[in-house]
Amino acid sequence: MLSVERVIVMPPLLGCAYYPEHWPQERWAVDAALMRQAGLRVVRLAEFAWDRMEPQPGVYDFGWLEQAITTLSAAGLQIVLCTPTATPPPWLTHAHPEICRVTLDGTRVSPGARRQACASVPAYQEAALRITEQIAWHFGEHPAVIGWQIDNEFGVGETTRCYCDYCRQGFQDWLAERYGSLDALNAAWGTQFWGMTYRDWRHIPIPGITNEPQSPSMRLDYRRFSSDNWVRFQRQQIALLRQYAPGRWITHNLMIRHWSLNYWRLAQELDFVSYDNYPHGLSDPCEVALNLDLMWSLKRRSFWVMEQQPGPVNWHPQRPPVPPGQVRVWTHQAIAHGAEAVVYFRFRAGRFGQEQYHTGLLKWDATPDQGYREAQAAAADLARLPDLARPASRVGIVFDYDDLWSIELEPVQRDFRYWDLVLALYRVFWEANVPVDFLPRGCDPSGYDTLIVPAAILIHPGEVDAWREWVARGGRLIVTFRSGVRELSNIATDSPLPGGGLSDLLGVRVQDFCAVPAPGFTEWPEHRPGTQVQSVKGDHTLTYHLWAEALSPITAEPLYRYGDGLLAGQVAITRQRLGAGEAIYVGCWPVNFGELFHRQGWIAQKSSRLEQAQLLGGDGTLWRVTLNHSLQPVEGLAGLEVRYERLS
Ligand SMILES: [Zn+2]
């Protein structure tokens, strides 16, 4: 059953990123006309143009931008303006070399690229706020400007974390705020290990080059602090834009597979999130869909694709070609997952700078490239459809950055990656065309039928109480291995595993946990937990890898037992019935989660080999979008083709 709650209906828009500062002024009107001919309606400007806006300290020049906006809006284009703080101008880094980030090994990075600045340095913060205030004051109420993008891609190129002296002091202050007293910090971190009891906040180190790893508690908190630091930096700009640009929305463009920023927190103060969709940075259409669903979930509402890959990209180490039809399919896939706008990056391929091998909608010589024709085709498709919005999902998957970081710091099994686990679980639903939302830790699962909790390693006190009530009302909770293992400060719990009340809710205890060595690891060949689990009924075998836990059911029933190796005969997967629902614990990592879910009836067999999604029309209609991601015809749909069907 589809529900219409939580839906915001907006018309899907297409647009492009444009750099008037890269092209002679006489091109602007020509380009604007070409954009309109392609059916584009919005254009994003100025995210890297600080040097043009403020050529000398305190000397501002917005005339060129005013002229560009006038030309583009005269052609009927709406404008998204950016604050330009990702690229501090040369005069600023020259006057204040301390604004440049310091890497883990203590090296100060050189200017000349982008995102070289550290958010902790006062000279950068002050200059960034001055230019933000200036651009906001100039264009805040400009009738053509519909909204604002803060900065550009916080964290791109591994730039979230800096290790300068300002960050050290910022971290120490952040810790004082979080823990209140050194006694509390020492206890939370367990600093007695290797004799690290702190008696002065200024003695607390930050991550650096050491002969052995530093405290996992300190390093997890440094990840949190570094993320919070950019959330704070963004908040300062939001405050100025709210003041000078009333009635305009504010967003930031988030990235694929980006884990150094806590996007739940970064999204909180934005009106909606935007997302830079570069499928060639991801493994396949399923991982593209996961990222799109995560973007929708961050604000539980439609989002923008602020940069859409229009063809081959410079930063890819292989730079594979993009077959004809693919850009149009990517555009519709984004809309199928809840995008209300798709903005191609960029309008014309750059003739200079670091991204010359990045395709545009136009080639270097200003003739249309393949992406131009496909944007035009997508615009024509959308013109025939009503406004579309994504309905609510019935399946939720918990996704958490602190859990990701804790496991990233100590994977135990080198190949154990939290993201891979989330993707493996997501794939089960994507392949069956069951829509999925992502949820933060501490969420209320009301409204969902199924909640998947992958490796929730950190214990959030009280969280399980809401889950228990929801299960009793009929929810199906599926918790995996490595859940409820550590306190929030990243030290092991002293409760039986899984901790935090999970053991009681799931009716099971973890007796032992094992990393599963990779097949290529040949030492001590008999020291292996095993490779397979068998259903208790004896009719099904699953292969597992990476992780295995021996379970002792208390009140739960065993569903699978280990079939071989050191764990042979022990329980691997359990189910506890509770009220009208059930709570399942999966103690090992199946190579194919789908086999388990289908066999247990937790998901229906897939009905199509094509990706399908349902969308609600603003006019009350219901639509099914079908996407063929392959070059070959599948089930009557041509290769790289899209079909919209009205269901009601
Ligand atoms: Zn710093």
Residues whose N, C-alpha, C, O or C-beta is under 5 A from the ligand:
A	BS01	ZN	C118 S120 C162 Y163 C164 Y166 C167
